[in-house]
Amino acid sequence: LFGLAQKLGPIYRIRLGLQDVVVLNSNKTIEEALIQKWVDFAGRPQILD
C-alpha cells in the first residue's frame, strides 16, 4: 500500500474482490475524513465482521 500511496497520493480507491475500499494514507486525510467530514462516512457498510 505504501507504494500505491507514493504513486497515487494520500487518498485512493482499490478493489478487493467485489468490495471497493478507500485508502487514507496521511494523518491529515484521516483526520479530515473521520473528524471534519464524519457525516459523509457515517452509515457506510462494514466490510469486516
PDBQT receptor file of N, H, CA, C and O in Angstrom, charges set to zero:
ATOM      1  N   LEU A   1       0.816  -1.194   0.000  1.00  0.00    +0.000 N 
ATOM      2  CA  LEU A   1       0.000   0.000   0.000  1.00  0.00    +0.000 C 
ATOM      3  C   LEU A   1       0.860   1.258   0.000  1.00  0.00    +0.000 C 
ATOM      4  O   LEU A   1       0.457   2.289  -0.540  1.00  0.00    +0.000 OA
ATOM      5  N   PHE A   2       2.035   1.176   0.601  1.00  0.00    +0.000 N 
ATOM      6  H   PHE A   2       2.362   0.339   1.040  1.00  0.00    +0.000 HD
ATOM      7  CA  PHE A   2       2.919   2.341   0.633  1.00  0.00    +0.000 C 
ATOM      8  C   PHE A   2       3.323   2.755  -0.777  1.00  0.00    +0.000 C 
ATOM      9  O   PHE A   2       3.354   3.942  -1.098  1.00  0.00    +0.000 OA
ATOM     10  N   GLY A   3       3.630   1.774  -1.611  1.00  0.00    +0.000 N 
ATOM     11  H   GLY A   3       3.605   0.809  -1.349  1.00  0.00    +0.000 HD
ATOM     12  CA  GLY A   3       4.000   2.071  -2.996  1.00  0.00    +0.000 C 
ATOM     13  C   GLY A   3       2.862   2.723  -3.760  1.00  0.00    +0.000 C 
ATOM     14  O   GLY A   3       3.085   3.637  -4.553  1.00  0.00    +0.000 OA
ATOM     15  N   LEU A   4       1.642   2.256  -3.525  1.00  0.00    +0.000 N 
ATOM     16  H   LEU A   4       1.461   1.514  -2.880  1.00  0.00    +0.000 HD
ATOM     17  CA  LEU A   4       0.483   2.877  -4.166  1.00  0.00    +0.000 C 
ATOM     18  C   LEU A   4       0.285   4.303  -3.669  1.00  0.00    +0.000 C 
ATOM     19  O   LEU A   4      -0.075   5.185  -4.449  1.00  0.00    +0.000 OA
ATOM     20  N   ALA A   5       0.515   4.536  -2.391  1.00  0.00    +0.000 N 
ATOM     21  H   ALA A   5       0.808   3.820  -1.758  1.00  0.00    +0.000 HD
ATOM     22  CA  ALA A   5       0.382   5.885  -1.840  1.00  0.00    +0.000 C 
ATOM     23  C   ALA A   5       1.395   6.832  -2.484  1.00  0.00    +0.000 C 
ATOM     24  O   ALA A   5       1.072   7.986  -2.769  1.00  0.00    +0.000 OA
ATOM     25  N   GLN A   6       2.593   6.360  -2.709  1.00  0.00    +0.000 N 
ATOM     26  H   GLN A   6       2.855   5.423  -2.477  1.00  0.00    +0.000 HD
ATOM     27  CA  GLN A   6       3.597   7.198  -3.361  1.00  0.00    +0.000 C 
ATOM     28  C   GLN A   6       3.192   7.516  -4.793  1.00  0.00    +0.000 C 
ATOM     29  O   GLN A   6       3.440   8.619  -5.282  1.00  0.00    +0.000 OA
ATOM     30  N   LYS A   7       2.575   6.560  -5.461  1.00  0.00    +0.000 N 
ATOM     31  H   LYS A   7       2.374   5.665  -5.064  1.00  0.00    +0.000 HD
ATOM     32  CA  LYS A   7       2.180   6.737  -6.859  1.00  0.00    +0.000 C 
ATOM     33  C   LYS A   7       0.871   7.508  -6.994  1.00  0.00    +0.000 C 
ATOM     34  O   LYS A   7       0.751   8.370  -7.865  1.00  0.00    +0.000 OA
ATOM     35  N   LEU A   8      -0.121   7.208  -6.134  1.00  0.00    +0.000 N 
ATOM     36  H   LEU A   8      -0.023   6.509  -5.426  1.00  0.00    +0.000 HD
ATOM     37  CA  LEU A   8      -1.471   7.741  -6.306  1.00  0.00    +0.000 C 
ATOM     38  C   LEU A   8      -1.825   8.884  -5.368  1.00  0.00    +0.000 C 
ATOM     39  O   LEU A   8      -2.794   9.602  -5.614  1.00  0.00    +0.000 OA
ATOM     40  N   GLY A   9      -1.063   9.067  -4.303  1.00  0.00    +0.000 N 
ATOM     41  H   GLY A   9      -0.275   8.484  -4.104  1.00  0.00    +0.000 HD
ATOM     42  CA  GLY A   9      -1.339  10.151  -3.368  1.00  0.00    +0.000 C 
ATOM     43  C   GLY A   9      -1.943   9.652  -2.071  1.00  0.00    +0.000 C 
ATOM     44  O   GLY A   9      -2.039   8.444  -1.852  1.00  0.00    +0.000 OA
ATOM     45  N   PRO A  10      -2.359  10.588  -1.195  1.00  0.00    +0.000 N 
ATOM     46  CA  PRO A  10      -2.807  10.217   0.145  1.00  0.00    +0.000 C 
ATOM     47  C   PRO A  10      -4.194   9.584   0.209  1.00  0.00    +0.000 C 
ATOM     48  O   PRO A  10      -4.554   8.985   1.223  1.00  0.00    +0.000 OA
ATOM     49  N   ILE A  11      -4.977   9.711  -0.863  1.00  0.00    +0.000 N 
ATOM     50  H   ILE A  11      -4.685  10.198  -1.686  1.00  0.00    +0.000 HD
ATOM     51  CA  ILE A  11      -6.313   9.101  -0.898  1.00  0.00    +0.000 C 
ATOM     52  C   ILE A  11      -6.462   8.376  -2.225  1.00  0.00    +0.000 C 
ATOM     53  O   ILE A  11      -6.252   8.961  -3.287  1.00  0.00    +0.000 OA
ATOM     54  N   TYR A  12      -6.825   7.104  -2.161  1.00  0.00    +0.000 N 
ATOM     55  H   TYR A  12      -6.995   6.629  -1.298  1.00  0.00    +0.000 HD
ATOM     56  CA  TYR A  12      -7.114   6.376  -3.392  1.00  0.00    +0.000 C 
ATOM     57  C   TYR A  12      -8.089   5.255  -3.105  1.00  0.00    +0.000 C 
ATOM     58  O   TYR A  12      -8.328   4.903  -1.950  1.00  0.00    +0.000 OA
ATOM     59  N   ARG A  13      -8.646   4.698  -4.162  1.00  0.00    +0.000 N 
ATOM     60  H   ARG A  13      -8.452   4.984  -5.100  1.00  0.00    +0.000 HD
ATOM     61  CA  ARG A  13      -9.619   3.612  -4.045  1.00  0.00    +0.000 C 
ATOM     62  C   ARG A  13      -9.055   2.381  -4.738  1.00  0.00    +0.000 C 
ATOM     63  O   ARG A  13      -8.521   2.458  -5.845  1.00  0.00    +0.000 OA
ATOM     64  N   ILE A  14      -9.184   1.250  -4.066  1.00  0.00    +0.000 N 
ATOM     65  H   ILE A  14      -9.618   1.187  -3.167  1.00  0.00    +0.000 HD
ATOM     66  CA  ILE A  14      -8.791  -0.026  -4.666  1.00  0.00    +0.000 C 
ATOM     67  C   ILE A  14      -9.963  -0.989  -4.548  1.00  0.00    +0.000 C 
ATOM     68  O   ILE A  14     -10.858  -0.792  -3.727  1.00  0.00    +0.000 OA
ATOM     69  N   ARG A  15      -9.952  -2.016  -5.359  1.00  0.00    +0.000 N 
ATOM     70  H   ARG A  15      -9.224  -2.176  -6.026  1.00  0.00    +0.000 HD
ATOM     71  CA  ARG A  15     -10.994  -3.033  -5.309  1.00  0.00    +0.000 C 
ATOM     72  C   ARG A  15     -10.392  -4.301  -4.731  1.00  0.00    +0.000 C 
ATOM     73  O   ARG A  15      -9.406  -4.831  -5.243  1.00  0.00    +0.000 OA
ATOM     74  N   LEU A  16     -11.007  -4.781  -3.646  1.00  0.00    +0.000 N 
ATOM     75  H   LEU A  16     -11.808  -4.350  -3.229  1.00  0.00    +0.000 HD
ATOM     76  CA  LEU A  16     -10.613  -6.043  -3.021  1.00  0.00    +0.000 C 
ATOM     77  C   LEU A  16     -11.753  -7.022  -3.236  1.00  0.00    +0.000 C 
ATOM     78  O   LEU A  16     -12.759  -6.991  -2.528  1.00  0.00    +0.000 OA
ATOM     79  N   GLY A  17     -11.586  -7.881  -4.211  1.00  0.00    +0.000 N 
ATOM     80  H   GLY A  17     -10.768  -7.906  -4.786  1.00  0.00    +0.000 HD
ATOM     81  CA  GLY A  17     -12.684  -8.774  -4.573  1.00  0.00    +0.000 C 
ATOM     82  C   GLY A  17     -13.814  -7.962  -5.171  1.00  0.00    +0.000 C 
ATOM     83  O   GLY A  17     -13.628  -7.279  -6.178  1.00  0.00    +0.000 OA
ATOM     84  N   LEU A  18     -14.985  -8.032  -4.558  1.00  0.00    +0.000 N 
ATOM     85  H   LEU A  18     -15.136  -8.586  -3.740  1.00  0.00    +0.000 HD
ATOM     86  CA  LEU A  18     -16.145  -7.273  -5.021  1.00  0.00    +0.000 C 
ATOM     87  C   LEU A  18     -16.327  -5.964  -4.266  1.00  0.00    +0.000 C 
ATOM     88  O   LEU A  18     -17.277  -5.227  -4.528  1.00  0.00    +0.000 OA
ATOM     89  N   GLN A  19     -15.430  -5.664  -3.334  1.00  0.00    +0.000 N 
ATOM     90  H   GLN A  19     -14.658  -6.262  -3.120  1.00  0.00    +0.000 HD
ATOM     91  CA  GLN A  19     -15.581  -4.507  -2.449  1.00  0.00    +0.000 C 
ATOM     92  C   GLN A  19     -14.624  -3.386  -2.841  1.00  0.00    +0.000 C 
ATOM     93  O   GLN A  19     -13.419  -3.613  -2.955  1.00  0.00    +0.000 OA
ATOM     94  N   ASP A  20     -15.147  -2.182  -3.047  1.00  0.00    +0.000 N 
ATOM     95  H   ASP A  20     -16.125  -1.998  -2.954  1.00  0.00    +0.000 HD
ATOM     96  CA  ASP A  20     -14.296  -1.006  -3.219  1.00  0.00    +0.000 C 
ATOM     97  C   ASP A  20     -13.867  -0.519  -1.840  1.00  0.00    +0.000 C 
ATOM     98  O   ASP A  20     -14.680  -0.448  -0.918  1.00  0.00    +0.000 OA
ATOM     99  N   VAL A  21     -12.591  -0.185  -1.705  1.00  0.00    +0.000 N 
ATOM    100  H   VAL A  21     -11.930  -0.242  -2.454  1.00  0.00    +0.000 HD
ATOM    101  CA  VAL A  21     -12.040   0.266  -0.428  1.00  0.00    +0.000 C 
ATOM    102  C   VAL A  21     -11.326   1.596  -0.657  1.00  0.00    +0.000 C 
ATOM    103  O   VAL A  21     -10.493   1.715  -1.555  1.00  0.00    +0.000 OA
ATOM    104  N   VAL A  22     -11.657   2.590   0.156  1.00  0.00    +0.000 N 
ATOM    105  H   VAL A  22     -12.335   2.493   0.886  1.00  0.00    +0.000 HD
ATOM    106  CA  VAL A  22     -10.965   3.875   0.116  1.00  0.00    +0.000 C 
ATOM    107  C   VAL A  22      -9.822   3.808   1.120  1.00  0.00    +0.000 C 
ATOM    108  O   VAL A  22     -10.023   3.467   2.286  1.00  0.00    +0.000 OA
ATOM    109  N   VAL A  23      -8.622   4.137   0.655  1.00  0.00    +0.000 N 
ATOM    110  H   VAL A  23      -8.459   4.414  -0.292  1.00  0.00    +0.000 HD
ATOM    111  CA  VAL A  23      -7.433   4.084   1.494  1.00  0.00    +0.000 C 
ATOM    112  C   VAL A  23      -6.977   5.514   1.780  1.00  0.00    +0.000 C 
ATOM    113  O   VAL A  23      -6.786   6.315   0.864  1.00  0.00    +0.000 OA
ATOM    114  N   LEU A  24      -6.807   5.817   3.066  1.00  0.00    +0.000 N 
ATOM    115  H   LEU A  24      -6.963   5.167   3.809  1.00  0.00    +0.000 HD
ATOM    116  CA  LEU A  24      -6.313   7.124   3.508  1.00  0.00    +0.000 C 
ATOM    117  C   LEU A  24      -4.908   6.918   4.055  1.00  0.00    +0.000 C 
ATOM    118  O   LEU A  24      -4.706   6.096   4.949  1.00  0.00    +0.000 OA
ATOM    119  N   ASN A  25      -3.933   7.657   3.525  1.00  0.00    +0.000 N 
ATOM    120  H   ASN A  25      -4.097   8.325   2.798  1.00  0.00    +0.000 HD
ATOM    121  CA  ASN A  25      -2.532   7.396   3.858  1.00  0.00    +0.000 C 
ATOM    122  C   ASN A  25      -1.794   8.530   4.528  1.00  0.00    +0.000 C 
ATOM    123  O   ASN A  25      -0.563   8.555   4.513  1.00  0.00    +0.000 OA
ATOM    124  N   SER A  26      -2.505   9.463   5.111  1.00  0.00    +0.000 N 
ATOM    125  H   SER A  26      -3.505   9.443   5.123  1.00  0.00    +0.000 HD
ATOM    126  CA  SER A  26      -1.806  10.516   5.853  1.00  0.00    +0.000 C 
ATOM    127  C   SER A  26      -2.656  10.929   7.043  1.00  0.00    +0.000 C 
ATOM    128  O   SER A  26      -3.879  10.791   7.031  1.00  0.00    +0.000 OA
ATOM    129  N   ASN A  27      -1.990  11.435   8.065  1.00  0.00    +0.000 N 
ATOM    130  H   ASN A  27      -0.996  11.547   8.074  1.00  0.00    +0.000 HD
ATOM    131  CA  ASN A  27      -2.724  11.896   9.245  1.00  0.00    +0.000 C 
ATOM    132  C   ASN A  27      -3.734  12.966   8.875  1.00  0.00    +0.000 C 
ATOM    133  O   ASN A  27      -4.843  12.985   9.409  1.00  0.00    +0.000 OA
ATOM    134  N   LYS A  28      -3.362  13.849   7.973  1.00  0.00    +0.000 N 
ATOM    135  H   LYS A  28      -2.461  13.833   7.539  1.00  0.00    +0.000 HD
ATOM    136  CA  LYS A  28      -4.251  14.943   7.560  1.00  0.00    +0.000 C 
ATOM    137  C   LYS A  28      -5.521  14.408   6.905  1.00  0.00    +0.000 C 
ATOM    138  O   LYS A  28      -6.618  14.858   7.238  1.00  0.00    +0.000 OA
ATOM    139  N   THR A  29      -5.395  13.459   5.985  1.00  0.00    +0.000 N 
ATOM    140  H   THR A  29      -4.504  13.093   5.715  1.00  0.00    +0.000 HD
ATOM    141  CA  THR A  29      -6.584  12.935   5.307  1.00  0.00    +0.000 C 
ATOM    142  C   THR A  29      -7.442  12.090   6.242  1.00  0.00    +0.000 C 
ATOM    143  O   THR A  29      -8.669  12.100   6.135  1.00  0.00    +0.000 OA
ATOM    144  N   ILE A  30      -6.812  11.367   7.149  1.00  0.00    +0.000 N 
ATOM    145  H   ILE A  30      -5.816  11.360   7.235  1.00  0.00    +0.000 HD
ATOM    146  CA  ILE A  30      -7.573  10.573   8.124  1.00  0.00    +0.000 C 
ATOM    147  C   ILE A  30      -8.355  11.495   9.049  1.00  0.00    +0.000 C 
ATOM    148  O   ILE A  30      -9.534  11.258   9.313  1.00  0.00    +0.000 OA
ATOM    149  N   GLU A  31      -7.705  12.542   9.540  1.00  0.00    +0.000 N 
ATOM    150  H   GLU A  31      -6.747  12.734   9.325  1.00  0.00    +0.000 HD
ATOM    151  CA  GLU A  31      -8.391  13.498  10.418  1.00  0.00    +0.000 C 
ATOM    152  C   GLU A  31      -9.547  14.172   9.685  1.00  0.00    +0.000 C 
ATOM    153  O   GLU A  31     -10.636  14.318  10.240  1.00  0.00    +0.000 OA
ATOM    154  N   GLU A  32      -9.316  14.576   8.454  1.00  0.00    +0.000 N 
ATOM    155  H   GLU A  32      -8.432  14.458   8.003  1.00  0.00    +0.000 HD
ATOM    156  CA  GLU A  32     -10.375  15.239   7.691  1.00  0.00    +0.000 C 
ATOM    157  C   GLU A  32     -11.564  14.310   7.484  1.00  0.00    +0.000 C 
ATOM    158  O   GLU A  32     -12.711  14.724   7.647  1.00  0.00    +0.000 OA
ATOM    159  N   ALA A  33     -11.298  13.060   7.128  1.00  0.00    +0.000 N 
ATOM    160  H   ALA A  33     -10.365  12.723   6.996  1.00  0.00    +0.000 HD
ATOM    161  CA  ALA A  33     -12.380  12.111   6.865  1.00  0.00    +0.000 C 
ATOM    162  C   ALA A  33     -13.140  11.732   8.126  1.00  0.00    +0.000 C 
ATOM    163  O   ALA A  33     -14.370  11.680   8.112  1.00  0.00    +0.000 OA
ATOM    164  N   LEU A  34     -12.434  11.469   9.209  1.00  0.00    +0.000 N 
ATOM    165  H   LEU A  34     -11.435  11.512   9.221  1.00  0.00    +0.000 HD
ATOM    166  CA  LEU A  34     -13.085  10.933  10.404  1.00  0.00    +0.000 C 
ATOM    167  C   LEU A  34     -13.574  11.989  11.386  1.00  0.00    +0.000 C 
ATOM    168  O   LEU A  34     -14.477  11.718  12.178  1.00  0.00    +0.000 OA
ATOM    169  N   ILE A  35     -12.999  13.184  11.349  1.00  0.00    +0.000 N 
ATOM    170  H   ILE A  35     -12.266  13.404  10.706  1.00  0.00    +0.000 HD
ATOM    171  CA  ILE A  35     -13.394  14.221  12.306  1.00  0.00    +0.000 C 
ATOM    172  C   ILE A  35     -14.184  15.334  11.623  1.00  0.00    +0.000 C 
ATOM    173  O   ILE A  35     -15.272  15.691  12.074  1.00  0.00    +0.000 OA
ATOM    174  N   GLN A  36     -13.646  15.876  10.549  1.00  0.00    +0.000 N 
ATOM    175  H   GLN A  36     -12.762  15.586  10.183  1.00  0.00    +0.000 HD
ATOM    176  CA  GLN A  36     -14.297  17.015   9.916  1.00  0.00    +0.000 C 
ATOM    177  C   GLN A  36     -15.450  16.607   9.001  1.00  0.00    +0.000 C 
ATOM    178  O   GLN A  36     -16.445  17.326   8.915  1.00  0.00    +0.000 OA
ATOM    179  N   LYS A  37     -15.338  15.473   8.321  1.00  0.00    +0.000 N 
ATOM    180  H   LYS A  37     -14.530  14.888   8.391  1.00  0.00    +0.000 HD
ATOM    181  CA  LYS A  37     -16.359  15.059   7.352  1.00  0.00    +0.000 C 
ATOM    182  C   LYS A  37     -16.981  13.721   7.732  1.00  0.00    +0.000 C 
ATOM    183  O   LYS A  37     -17.333  12.928   6.859  1.00  0.00    +0.000 OA
ATOM    184  N   TRP A  38     -17.116  13.469   9.027  1.00  0.00    +0.000 N 
ATOM    185  H   TRP A  38     -16.829  14.114   9.736  1.00  0.00    +0.000 HD
ATOM    186  CA  TRP A  38     -17.613  12.180   9.502  1.00  0.00    +0.000 C 
ATOM    187  C   TRP A  38     -19.011  11.888   8.985  1.00  0.00    +0.000 C 
ATOM    188  O   TRP A  38     -19.353  10.724   8.780  1.00  0.00    +0.000 OA
ATOM    189  N   VAL A  39     -19.830  12.912   8.768  1.00  0.00    +0.000 N 
ATOM    190  H   VAL A  39     -19.552  13.858   8.935  1.00  0.00    +0.000 HD
ATOM    191  CA  VAL A  39     -21.202  12.691   8.297  1.00  0.00    +0.000 C 
ATOM    192  C   VAL A  39     -21.189  12.020   6.924  1.00  0.00    +0.000 C 
ATOM    193  O   VAL A  39     -22.043  11.184   6.632  1.00  0.00    +0.000 OA
ATOM    194  N   ASP A  40     -20.221  12.388   6.085  1.00  0.00    +0.000 N 
ATOM    195  H   ASP A  40     -19.527  13.067   6.323  1.00  0.00    +0.000 HD
ATOM    196  CA  ASP A  40     -20.127  11.791   4.751  1.00  0.00    +0.000 C 
ATOM    197  C   ASP A  40     -19.791  10.303   4.808  1.00  0.00    +0.000 C 
ATOM    198  O   ASP A  40     -20.109   9.558   3.881  1.00  0.00    +0.000 OA
ATOM    199  N   PHE A  41     -19.151   9.869   5.892  1.00  0.00    +0.000 N 
ATOM    200  H   PHE A  41     -18.893  10.474   6.645  1.00  0.00    +0.000 HD
ATOM    201  CA  PHE A  41     -18.739   8.478   6.028  1.00  0.00    +0.000 C 
ATOM    202  C   PHE A  41     -19.651   7.678   6.950  1.00  0.00    +0.000 C 
ATOM    203  O   PHE A  41     -19.512   6.459   7.045  1.00  0.00    +0.000 OA
ATOM    204  N   ALA A  42     -20.576   8.341   7.625  1.00  0.00    +0.000 N 
ATOM    205  H   ALA A  42     -20.689   9.331   7.547  1.00  0.00    +0.000 HD
ATOM    206  CA  ALA A  42     -21.493   7.659   8.548  1.00  0.00    +0.000 C 
ATOM    207  C   ALA A  42     -22.419   6.732   7.767  1.00  0.00    +0.000 C 
ATOM    208  O   ALA A  42     -22.864   7.065   6.669  1.00  0.00    +0.000 OA
ATOM    209  N   GLY A  43     -22.699   5.584   8.335  1.00  0.00    +0.000 N 
ATOM    210  H   GLY A  43     -22.338   5.314   9.227  1.00  0.00    +0.000 HD
ATOM    211  CA  GLY A  43     -23.629   4.651   7.713  1.00  0.00    +0.000 C 
ATOM    212  C   GLY A  43     -23.044   3.827   6.588  1.00  0.00    +0.000 C 
ATOM    213  O   GLY A  43     -23.776   3.118   5.897  1.00  0.00    +0.000 OA
ATOM    214  N   ARG A  44     -21.755   3.905   6.393  1.00  0.00    +0.000 N 
ATOM    215  H   ARG A  44     -21.161   4.480   6.954  1.00  0.00    +0.000 HD
ATOM    216  CA  ARG A  44     -21.130   3.075   5.359  1.00  0.00    +0.000 C 
ATOM    217  C   ARG A  44     -21.141   1.626   5.826  1.00  0.00    +0.000 C 
ATOM    218  O   ARG A  44     -21.009   1.364   7.022  1.00  0.00    +0.000 OA
ATOM    219  N   PRO A  45     -21.296   0.683   4.905  1.00  0.00    +0.000 N 
ATOM    220  CA  PRO A  45     -21.310  -0.722   5.316  1.00  0.00    +0.000 C 
ATOM    221  C   PRO A  45     -19.962  -1.161   5.877  1.00  0.00    +0.000 C 
ATOM    222  O   PRO A  45     -18.911  -0.729   5.404  1.00  0.00    +0.000 OA
ATOM    223  N   GLN A  46     -20.004  -2.006   6.868  1.00  0.00    +0.000 N 
ATOM    224  H   GLN A  46     -20.858  -2.358   7.252  1.00  0.00    +0.000 HD
ATOM    225  CA  GLN A  46     -18.794  -2.584   7.439  1.00  0.00    +0.000 C 
ATOM    226  C   GLN A  46     -18.315  -3.698   6.522  1.00  0.00    +0.000 C 
ATOM    227  O   GLN A  46     -19.124  -4.494   6.045  1.00  0.00    +0.000 OA
ATOM    228  N   ILE A  47     -17.010  -3.768   6.268  1.00  0.00    +0.000 N 
ATOM    229  H   ILE A  47     -16.353  -3.121   6.655  1.00  0.00    +0.000 HD
ATOM    230  CA  ILE A  47     -16.507  -4.845   5.423  1.00  0.00    +0.000 C 
ATOM    231  C   ILE A  47     -15.917  -5.977   6.246  1.00  0.00    +0.000 C 
ATOM    232  O   ILE A  47     -15.748  -7.086   5.741  1.00  0.00    +0.000 OA
ATOM    233  N   LEU A  48     -15.602  -5.712   7.504  1.00  0.00    +0.000 N 
ATOM    234  H   LEU A  48     -15.739  -4.811   7.914  1.00  0.00    +0.000 HD
ATOM    235  CA  LEU A  48     -15.056  -6.754   8.364  1.00  0.00    +0.000 C 
ATOM    236  C   LEU A  48     -16.028  -7.006   9.503  1.00  0.00    +0.000 C 
ATOM    237  O   LEU A  48     -16.469  -6.060  10.157  1.00  0.00    +0.000 OA
ATOM    238  N   ASP A  49     -16.364  -8.237   9.748  1.00  0.00    +0.000 N 
ATOM    239  H   ASP A  49     -16.006  -9.006   9.217  1.00  0.00    +0.000 HD
ATOM    240  CA  ASP A  49     -17.275  -8.587  10.849  1.00  0.00    +0.000 C 
ATOM    241  C   ASP A  49     -16.514  -9.205  11.989  1.00  0.00    +0.000 C 
ATOM    242  O   ASP A  49     -17.108  -9.565  13.005  1.00  0.00    +0.000 OA
TER     243      ASP A  49
